């Protein structure tokens, strides 16, 4: 790594060490660490899944906000990158992502102007979503001022009698309102298809019902000649139900009726909590996913040091809410390494448990007599990558010898 230099960011290496190694004391802890082998496995796994169903992939970039990882996802077959905000779209475009799906309503004059401004980039393709006449008008006015045409998808929400919803059109009256507004702005907004997000629903039955409605609406819009591009786009799927979305839409995709674009974002790093549980459910209910060998692997860990052992049953770890997600489960001790004693990390005792986090500290429950000392280095598996990535400006990529082979920069 010839481009390494002294950094002020947390979790980076010391001056003069090239390459850095986590076990040699070259890196300040806590540090966010991606395992290259596991990450590559996850990229290959998702490509196999997408290819098996004949659908496309636009991973949600909000998870990592790391352009280096965007480019790796595109190199492994991604159709484009999904984002949620105008700033995220600008970051993706500035780093060479030429196809961007903004799976969120863009509202506010400056936000609209930022998105519309991206269309001045040669070969830049941006797609937005709309769910109201007011939202259509805001985008239309921005496009008219700039003299450009923008592709949009109509966002559907679950129907009123379904539990859970976010943004989106919920009924036929709302759909008719948006279509009428698009007609009025037809010189500057081009309807490309339908978008939805099923992750707000509680179970498979509700998800399948919702996806089938999205398929039905898409087919109807095509039959009524309302779509301004062919094939139409039908896009959905977060990281928990992408197999169901693929099941329900693959026949349309393989027939060439639509371009189905799935949007899971967490697969590249995966985790050992929220999405491990989701992946286990996918492997049980889906016939295709288990055929690719080893499932998705947790590739992201936070490495931190034991800073104090105030009593026989508790250690204090120099890692806190500033460093790791805590909204969907607390980090779990995975490996233990003692500098100047161990050659490699060993598995952490299974009874060790993080029971609480403060801003910069974690409470680790241990047993009296456990082999743990101040200065030990513990690697923690995480739950919910999205809210771990956003706590780091630099993330280290390591090989299986814990040598840093790349540094990934984030742009949250």
Buried (B, 14 or more C-beta within 10 A) or exposed (E): BEEBEEBEEBBBBBEEBEBBBBBBBBBBBBBBBBBBEBBBBBBBBBBBBBEBBBBBBBBBBBBBBBBBBBBBBBEBBBBBBBBBBBBBBBBBBEBEBBBBBBBBBBEEEEBBBBBBBBBEEEEBBBBBBBBBBEBBBBBBBBBBEBEBBBBBBBBBBBBEEBEEBEBBBBEEEBBEBBBEBBEEBEEBBBBBBBBBBBBBBEEEEBBBBBBEBBBEBBBEBBEEEBBBEEBBBBBBBBBBBBBBBBBBBBEBBEEEBBBBBBBBBBBBBBBBBBBBBBBEBBEEEBEBBEEBEEBBBBBBBBBBBBBEBEEEEBBBBBBBBBBBBBEBBBBBBBBBBBEEEBEEBEEBBEEBEBEEBEEBBBBBBBEEEBEBEEEBBBBBBBBBBBBBBBBBBBBBBBBEEBBBEBBBBBBB
